[in-house]
Structure formats: C-alpha cells, structure tokens
Amino acid sequence: MLNKISIEPFRGDFEGLQKMAHLSWRDEYGIESFPDFYRPAFLKYLYDRIQDKRHFFGAYLGNEIVGFLANLPQNFYYRKTKYRAVYSCLLVVRKEWLRKGLGTKIIFEALDLNQELKYDFSLYGLETGHRSTQLVKKFKESGKPVEVVKKFRVIARLVDYEKAVTSEGLKYWEKAAIKTIRGNRLPKKNELYQNRLREYIPDDIKPCLQMLNQYSDTVTLALTWDQKELSIELDYPDVSQTLIYEKNGKVQGLINFILYDHLARTKERWAWINHVAYPDLSPMERIGFLRAFLHYIRERGFLGTVEWTKNYYPMRPLYRSGFFPYFRSVSLVSWTFNPDISLKNISDVYALQI
C-alpha cells in the first residue's frame, strides 16, 4: 500500500494539511482539548523562514496530503561547543493510514536527509500517551541511535477559570485542585510592574538577543540565535508575541509566547510560553513581571498559558504566580548522528517545544 504514496517536499497546501491533521487528532483525542498546530498562519511562520524546503516532508496519495513532518534547522551550544541541529515536529498521518508504517517511513526519510546535510543531531518531542511515543521502540530496533534528553512536565496557569471549566470540561477533582492553590484567581494588579511591562518593538532586538544567547554560557544544551532569526521568532503577526520588562529605560526581561487555538468543547486561544529571560531582575521583580504578563493575556481574551520544566531559567516565580502541574508531559529525544557527543539525561535545556 505504501508504494502508492510519494514522500516529497511539502507542496504548500496549508489548508489541506490543517483539515487532514484535525481529522487525525480528533480521532485520537475526541472532545479532549488539543492545540491547532496546523493553523495556516503558524505553518507559514515556520515555513517561510527556511530556504531549503526539503526540510518539510509531505506524503501524498495523488493530490491528497496524507502525512507531514517539519524539520527546523537550529544551532545549539552543548557544553559550550556549537553544533548544527534540527528540531523535528508536527508529525501527523491521516487516520486511515495509521499503523501502516507511513509515519515511520516519513521519519526515516527525514533522518536520511539530516545525515546527508551533516547535522549533528535531531530533536523531537514525544508527548506521553500520544501514539507517536510507540514509534521510539521501532527507532531503537532500526539501529538509528535514540537518546532521551530530558522529560519536560507541563505547568499551566488559567487566567479565565470559568471559561476554562466550560471549554476544557474540567473534572471535579481538577476544579478542586485548582481552587486549592487559588489558581482560579489572578494575583492583584501591581501598578509598578504593570507600568514596566510593554510590547516588544524592533529596537529591542539587540538586548533580547544578548539575554537569550547568554544561555549558551549557563545551560548545558542551549539554542543560539542570530539577529535575523530572532527578529522573526519574537514578533510575527497573529502567531508570536513578546512582552518586555523595561526599567530605567533599559530592557531587563522578556517573555515570548505563541498564540495557539485549543480545540475542545469550544475553540479558545492560549499563550504558550516560548522564550523567557530575566537574568538581572530580583526575585520579586521576576514575580511581578510574570503576574503583569498574566493580567496582560487575560485582558486580551486568552484562556490560559502553559510552560515546560526545562530549567533553563529560574522557574520558582511561576509557581509563586499560581502555575500548577498539568497531567501531560513531553520527552525530548535525540537522534544523535555525531559520534563524539551524547545527549542523554540533560538536566537543563533551552529548546523549543511545539
């Protein structure tokens, strides 16, 4: 059956991909909440910035898309040495082709290209309980080296509790747990910190670049950026937004987040935290910055926000601001091609999570 399918560079049919992905994800999750990773605006945000379109794999049955995988070229510092890598994400297969080897075939095609282009490693996030986690055993059996880099736990913060109860269909024990930690209420506004919060402007790129690239000196495995890449990453209409903490005319912190639509009983927008840096802020200023961020997204109609326990920046202020552990987790795995390195069991990671 697979011989009827061609795997080739993605043809750019964003709406067709979104429709196919929704059918597949709805088949797996039912009415449970899942994010719309395949919203055309988000796909274009990833697709348009990468020149070599071979990094986007489409599986086609004639003119119909039945599978997809994206590879995002990135640069990392691992123990202060720079390496070339890709982040593999957005694997989806039309539900009629599940358990027939198509997902594995797409991944192997991508791994072959990654090795041809001499990347040092390829990262991929596997959500616990997602059917893609079952592929890991096949990868190990195939001889392709797979390493578990770090397990990320999801932490969340609701900013509109009543709407979340309706949309997410929260169970009794979930509602009770959230209320116990007062996660159904926002902290009181503090005008000092609200006044120091503002939206990103292009002139902020240099201090933001400096703050994020400092992680290469302090974090075991850390993304690194050039100015052009980061300018797209931090500000893209209807997809990516950044808030700045400014004190005494100086940029001293940033929170970047991706705008995701969660599809559940209703469609609601969430802010997924993507990049955080506040190296010179005091503990109280960090808490104030995060609480001002929560009020900002609440006032703009977001339902909540999520982050992962990557441990690349101090996370205690999140818990002090009412974030709570969510029942989902993600294992970051690596297909490591460079025989000189091993990425097993890293305690602190600065990397994307899609």
N, C-alpha and C positions, 0 to 999 in steps of 0.2 A: 504493500500500500504506500509506503514512504517514497517509492520510486516515482510516484505521481506528483510529488511536491518538490518545488525548486526552492533552495535557500540562496538568497541573493541580497545585495544591498537594499535596504528598505526603500520603497518607491515613493514615500512621502504622503501616503493616503491616511492622514491623521484621523479623519472622521471614521473611516472604516476600521482602523485599529481600535479606536475607542469603543465602537459598537461591539466588536468581537471580544475585547477584554471584559466589558461589562457582563456579557453572557457567561463568560468563563468564571469570573469572580462571583457573580450572583449564584452560580451553580454550587460553588464551594461554601460561600458564607450565608446564603439565604437572605434573610432580612437583617442579619447582623451588620454592623457598621464596617465599611471598608472605604479607604480613600480612593478618589478618582485620580490615580497616577497617570491616566491616559487622556486627560483633558488636553485638547489640541494646543492651547496656549502653553501649557507646561512642556509638552513634547517639543514644540518649536523652540522653546527656551534652551533645551538641551541640544536639539538637532542643528540649529542654525549656527551655533558657535564652533562646531567641529568640522574642519575642512574635509577630512578623509571620511566619506560617507560609508566606507566599508565597515566602520565601527558599529553600524546599525544593521541588524540582521532581520530580514523579513522572510517568512516561509509562506509560499504561495501555492495554491491549487488553482491553476489558471490565473484569473484576475482577482481571486479572492484571497485575502490575507488570513492565514490560519495559525501563525505563530510570530513571535517577535522577541528580540533581545537587544539591549543597548549596551555598548561599551564606551565609557567616558574616559579618555586619556587624562592622566593626572601625574603630578610629580609629588613624591614623598621624601621626607627625610626619615631614615630608620637608623637610630643610634648615631645621628648627626652625619650620616652619609646619604647623599642624594641618589634616588632611584626613579626609574620610569615605570609607571604602572597604569592599569585601567581599573575602573570601577564598573563591574558588570551588574546590570539591573533591569528591571521591568520585564523579566521573562514571563511570557504568557502564551498559552496554547489554546486554540479553540476547543471547547469542551468535547466535541466529537472525536478529537484526536488525542485525548488524554490516555495515558498508559499504553501508548502505541509506539513509544520511542522517539517521538518528534522533539520533545523538549531536550532530551539527551543529545540528539543529533545537532540541534541548534547550538548547544553549549560547546560541543566538541568542535564544530566549525569555528566558533569564536576563539576557543583555546588555540587552535591551529594558527589562526591569524595573529593572535597575541604573541605566539612564539616566533612567527615569521617576522613580525615587526620588532622583535627583540625587547619586549617588555620584561621587566624583572619579576613582576607578579601581577595577578588579577584578583581583586577583592570582590566578594559577593555577600550580601546579607540574606540569611535564611531565617524566616520567621518561624518560631516554634509552633508546631501544629499545622503549618501550611504544607500542602502536599509536595512542594518543591524540596522540603527537607529530606524526602525519601530518595532524592537523586544523589545525595552525598555518598551513600554506600556504593552506588554504581561508579562514581568517580574514583573512589579508592580502589575498587576492583579493576578499573581500567588501566591502572598504572600511572594516571595523572596525579601528581602529588597534591594532596589537600591538607591544609592545616587550619585548625580552629584558632583564630587570632584572639578573639575576646567575645564574651557573651554580654550583650547590652540588655539591660532591663529598661522597660518603658516607664517613665513617670509622667503624670498628666496633671493639668490644672484646669478645672472648669471655670469659666467666667460668666456663664449663664446657666445656672443649675436647673431651673425649671424647664427650660427648653431642652436641656440635655436629657432629663428624665423622659420626656416625650419622644425625642428623636432616637436616642440610644436604647430606649426600652430598659432602663436600669432596673436591676432586680432589687428586692427588698434589702438584702444584705449589703448590696453595693451602696444604696442610698444611706443606709445606717452608718456604714463605714465612712463615707464622705462627710456626713454630718458630724461624726465623732471628732474628726480632725478639723472641723469648721471649713471644709473645702467647698461648702455651698455658699460661702460668703467671701466677698473680696475684702482685703485689708482696707482700712480707711485711707483716703487720699492724703498725701502729704505734699503740700504745695511746693515746698523746696525742691523735692525730687521731680515733681511734675514739670516744674519750670526748667529743669536741667535736661529734660527729655525733649528731643526734636527728631524730625525725619531727616534721613540721610540726603545729602546733596553731593554732586560730583566733586566739589572741592575737598570732601572728606576722604578721598580715596587714599592719599598717602599715609595719614595716621592709621587708617584701618588696615592698610597693607602691612605697616610696621607691626601693629599689635598682633595680627594673625600669623605673620611669618616668625614672630618671636617663639612660637610653639616649637619650632624646629630645634631650639636650644634646650627646651624643658620637657618635651613629651617624647616618649620612645618612638612612636610611629606617627608622623605629623604631615598633613598636607602642606604644600608650599605654593605660593601664587606669584604670578607676575601681575602688573598693574592692569593690563587689558582684560585678562581673565577675571580678575576680581571685580572689576567695574561692572561686568555683566552679571556676575554671581550675586552681587549685593543689591542690584536695583534693576528689575525687569517688570514692565507693566503687567499687573494682574497675576503675577507669579511670585516674585521675590521682592521683599521689602526689608529695609534696615532702619533701626532706630538708634540714635546717637545719644550718649550721655556727655554733655558739654559742661565744663566747669572752668570758670575764669577764662573763657574764650578758647579753651583747649578741649579737643576730643579726647575723652578719657575712658570711653567704653562703647561697645556696640552689641546689639542683638539683631541678628538677621533671621528671618523666618520665611518659610514657603507657604503660600496660600493654597490649601488643599480643600476641595469639596469632599465631605464624607457622605457616603450614600447609605442611609439607614431607613428608618421609617419616614424621615424627611431628609432633604438634602441641606446640609449645614456646612458652613465654612469654618475650618480650623487653622490655627497658626502653628506650623511645625517648626520648632527652633532648629536652625541650621548651623549658625556660627555664633559664638559668644566670645567676647574678650573684654576684660575689665581689670588689667593687671595692677594698676596703681590706685584703685579705689579701696577704701576701707571696708571692713565687713558690713557696717551699717549702710554705707553708700551703695554697696552691691545689692543689699536687700531693698533699699529704696528704689534703685534703678529697675529691678525686677517687678516690684509692685507697681511702679509707674507704667511699665510695659503691660501688665495685666489690665490696668484701667484703660490704657490706650486701645487694646484689641476689643475689650468689652464695649467701649463706646462706638466701635466701628462694626459691630454686629457679629463678631466671631463667637463661636460656641465654647472654645477652649484652646489649649495649647499642649503640646507634648514635647518631651526631650528624652534622651537616652543616657544611660550611665557610662559614658565614655571616659570620664575622669580626666579630661584634658584641661579643665578649669575648675576652680572651687565651686562645688555644687551645693554646699550647705545652705546658701541663701535661697535656693529653690524650695527646699523643704521648709525653711522659715517663712516662705511665702505661700504655703499651702499646697505645694505639689505632693502627689501621693503615688505609690507604686500602682501600676496598671498590670492587668493579668497577662499581657503579651510581652514577649521578649524576642530578641534577634541575635543569632550567632553570626559574627563576622568571620567568614572563612577566606582562605587564600589559596589559589592555585599558584604555587611558587615555582617559577621557572629558573631563577638564578640559583645555582647550587651552592653559592657562597653564603646564603642567608637562610634563616629560618624565622618564621613569624608566629610561632606557637606561643600561646598563653602570654600575651602582652597585657600589662595592667592598665596602661593609659594610651588612648588612641584619639587622634584628631583626624576624623574622616567623615565623609558624607554618609547620610542614611536616607535611602529612597525606598 
